Amino acid sequence: MNFNLAPYHLLARNNHNWRILQLSDGRVQLDFGPFAMAVTWPDFRLLHSLAEAALAAPARPGRLLMLEMRRVFGSIRLVYADTLLRFRQVELLTFVDLCRKAVTALDSVPALPPSDNSLN
C-alpha cells in the first residue's frame, strides 16, 4: 500500500460544514456534516444537473425531472439510490454553489493514479 496517497482531495466546502470530496477510488463524496454519501462521478454530474434544473424550474408542486426531483411543500426532494435528500430553497442554492465549486476544482485536480498502485 502506498501511504503517500491521500484518501481524498477536498474539492469544495462552505460555512455550513458541507464538503465535496474526491475519494482515492475516484468517487465523489457529498459530506453534509452528520450525513455523507459517495457517488460515482457520472452520478454526481447527474445530481448536480438535476439540482441546477430545479433552480430554473417554476415553483409549483409536481415532478421536475424523471421522478427523481420533486418540489414538495416549499422544498426539493431528490431520491438517489434509496436515499432521500431534501433541500429547502436556500439549501438548494447552497448545494448548487458547492457543486459548481467542486466541478471547477476537479478540472484543476491531477488525474488519480491507477487504483492497483501500479505505474503501468
Salt bridges, closest charged atoms under 4 A:
ASP25 OD2 - ARG27 NE 2.70
GLU52 OE2 - HIS48 NE2 2.94
GLU52 OE2 - ARG100 NE 2.73
GLU91 OE2 - ARG88 NH2 3.20
ASP97 OD2 - LYS101 NZ 3.36
